Amino acid sequence: MIWVTHMKTTIDLDDRLLERAKRFAANRGTTLRAVVEEALRARLAPRPRKQEKYHFAPPTVRGTQPPAVDVADRDALFDLLDETP
C-alpha cells in the first residue's frame, strides 16, 4: 500500500506578490498551488558546483622564421610553394 500525505499550512505573503503569482498561474492555466510548489522545488534544488574559468593555454613550438616574401606578389608566393617539399 502506498501512502501519500499532503500537509496544509498557512503562509503570509505580500499582497502584490500573491496577486502576481495568481495572475502567473491563471495565464498558464495552472493552480496557485502548482506555481508555489514549482517555485519551492526550483529554489530548494541542489545547485551545480561552480566550474573554474577555462584557461586557454596553447602549446608553444619553436620554429624557423618564415621566408620574407611579399604576399602581394602572387608569382613569388607560387614560387615559394613550389619549392616547399
Residue frames as qw, qx, qy, qz and C-alpha x, y, z in Angstrom:
[[0.000, 0.890, 0.456, 0.000, 0.00, 0.00, 0.00],
 [0.414, 0.286, -0.001, 0.864, 1.32, 3.46, -0.91],
 [0.225, -0.786, -0.447, 0.364, 0.72, 6.31, 1.48],
 [0.319, 0.454, 0.155, 0.817, 0.69, 9.79, 0.09],
 [0.283, -0.704, -0.478, 0.443, 0.46, 12.64, 2.51],
 [0.215, 0.621, 0.158, 0.737, -0.11, 16.32, 1.96],
 [0.341, -0.433, -0.485, 0.679, 0.33, 18.95, 4.59],
 [0.052, 0.850, 0.344, 0.394, -1.76, 22.06, 4.76],
 [0.478, -0.340, -0.247, 0.771, -0.16, 25.20, 6.05],
 [0.108, 0.953, 0.283, 0.014, -0.78, 28.91, 6.13],
 [0.577, -0.068, 0.055, 0.812, 1.79, 31.42, 4.92],
 [0.036, 0.882, 0.227, -0.412, 1.69, 35.17, 4.99],
 [0.579, 0.231, 0.395, 0.675, 2.59, 36.66, 1.58],
 [0.015, -0.348, 0.054, 0.936, 2.92, 40.20, 0.36],
 [0.543, 0.565, 0.465, -0.412, -0.37, 41.11, -1.35],
 [0.419, 0.732, -0.318, -0.433, 1.31, 42.27, -4.57],
 [0.016, -0.393, 0.907, 0.152, 3.40, 39.09, -4.76],
 [0.429, 0.221, 0.843, -0.240, 0.32, 36.93, -4.22],
 [0.548, 0.678, 0.194, -0.449, -1.58, 38.77, -6.97],
 [0.271, 0.657, -0.610, -0.352, 1.36, 38.33, -9.37],
 [0.177, -0.184, 0.967, -0.001, 1.51, 34.62, -8.56],
 [0.522, 0.424, 0.648, -0.357, -2.24, 34.22, -9.12],
 [0.506, 0.733, -0.120, -0.439, -2.01, 36.00, -12.50],
 [0.065, 0.531, -0.816, -0.217, 1.00, 33.88, -13.41],
 [0.348, 0.060, 0.926, -0.133, -0.95, 30.71, -12.61],
 [0.545, 0.594, 0.419, -0.417, -4.05, 31.88, -14.49],
 [0.370, 0.734, -0.373, -0.431, -2.05, 32.84, -17.58],
 [0.128, 0.399, -0.896, -0.146, -0.55, 29.36, -17.68],
 [0.770, -0.124, -0.381, -0.497, -3.76, 27.52, -16.91],
 [0.581, -0.008, -0.746, 0.327, -2.46, 26.07, -13.67],
 [0.535, -0.756, -0.372, -0.053, -3.12, 26.48, -9.97],
 [0.127, -0.875, 0.329, -0.332, -1.51, 28.78, -7.43],
 [0.830, -0.431, 0.353, -0.030, -0.54, 25.66, -5.51],
 [0.892, 0.276, 0.172, 0.314, 1.34, 24.29, -8.54],
 [0.336, 0.825, -0.144, 0.430, 3.16, 27.60, -9.04],
 [0.425, -0.779, 0.373, -0.272, 4.23, 27.77, -5.38],
 [0.917, -0.211, 0.331, 0.077, 5.33, 24.12, -5.37],
 [0.776, 0.507, 0.064, 0.371, 7.33, 24.59, -8.58],
 [0.097, 0.873, -0.244, 0.411, 9.00, 27.72, -7.20],
 [0.640, -0.637, 0.396, -0.168, 9.92, 25.97, -3.96],
 [0.947, 0.043, 0.254, 0.191, 11.32, 22.93, -5.79],
 [0.593, 0.687, -0.048, 0.417, 13.40, 25.17, -8.04],
 [0.129, -0.855, 0.316, -0.390, 14.75, 27.17, -5.11],
 [0.714, -0.515, 0.445, -0.166, 15.50, 24.11, -2.99],
 [0.940, 0.325, -0.040, 0.091, 17.07, 22.05, -5.78],
 [0.701, -0.429, 0.224, 0.524, 20.79, 21.35, -5.47],
 [0.311, 0.908, -0.152, -0.238, 22.80, 23.90, -7.37],
 [0.885, 0.330, -0.096, 0.314, 25.56, 22.78, -9.73],
 [0.621, -0.535, 0.049, 0.571, 29.06, 23.42, -8.46],
 [0.221, 0.926, -0.140, -0.270, 30.73, 26.48, -9.85],
 [0.892, 0.235, 0.124, 0.366, 33.16, 25.47, -12.55],
 [0.434, -0.552, 0.188, 0.687, 36.56, 27.05, -12.75],
 [0.406, 0.806, -0.104, -0.418, 37.09, 29.51, -15.55],
 [0.900, 0.301, 0.193, 0.248, 38.51, 27.94, -18.67],
 [0.218, -0.804, 0.366, 0.415, 42.13, 28.89, -19.25],
 [0.829, 0.557, 0.020, 0.041, 43.30, 28.57, -22.84],
 [0.376, -0.727, 0.510, 0.266, 46.97, 27.60, -22.94],
 [0.853, 0.509, -0.095, -0.059, 48.04, 26.64, -26.46],
 [0.837, -0.269, 0.187, 0.438, 51.40, 24.88, -26.73],
 [0.122, 0.910, -0.282, -0.279, 54.34, 27.00, -27.80],
 [0.902, 0.132, 0.279, 0.303, 56.51, 25.49, -30.50],
 [0.173, -0.726, 0.351, 0.565, 59.83, 26.96, -31.59],
 [0.775, 0.487, 0.375, 0.147, 60.20, 27.05, -35.32],
 [0.496, -0.036, 0.281, 0.821, 62.10, 28.82, -38.02],
 [0.159, 0.570, 0.077, -0.803, 61.46, 32.25, -39.35],
 [0.668, 0.561, 0.490, 0.011, 59.31, 32.17, -42.48],
 [0.508, 0.121, 0.346, 0.780, 60.94, 33.37, -45.68],
 [0.077, 0.560, 0.128, -0.815, 60.49, 37.02, -46.47],
 [0.215, 0.316, 0.747, 0.544, 58.00, 37.05, -49.31],
 [0.250, 0.113, 0.026, -0.961, 55.80, 39.89, -50.42],
 [0.350, 0.320, 0.856, -0.205, 52.32, 38.42, -50.07],
 [0.440, 0.698, 0.131, -0.550, 51.07, 40.88, -52.65],
 [0.251, 0.549, -0.678, -0.419, 53.43, 39.29, -55.20],
 [0.908, 0.066, 0.181, -0.372, 51.42, 36.31, -56.37],
 [0.786, 0.475, -0.391, 0.053, 54.18, 34.84, -58.52],
 [0.104, 0.549, -0.702, 0.442, 56.64, 34.96, -55.61],
 [0.654, -0.226, 0.504, -0.516, 54.15, 33.11, -53.39],
 [0.944, 0.250, -0.019, -0.216, 53.64, 30.39, -56.01],
 [0.556, 0.572, -0.561, 0.223, 57.39, 30.03, -56.46],
 [0.214, -0.469, 0.688, -0.511, 57.81, 29.61, -52.69],
 [0.823, -0.037, 0.348, -0.447, 55.06, 26.99, -52.56],
 [0.864, 0.423, -0.261, -0.078, 56.66, 25.09, -55.43],
 [0.311, 0.578, -0.668, 0.350, 59.99, 24.98, -53.53],
 [0.514, -0.376, 0.565, -0.525, 58.41, 23.58, -50.34],
 [0.167, 0.152, -0.965, -0.134, 58.65, 19.76, -50.15]]
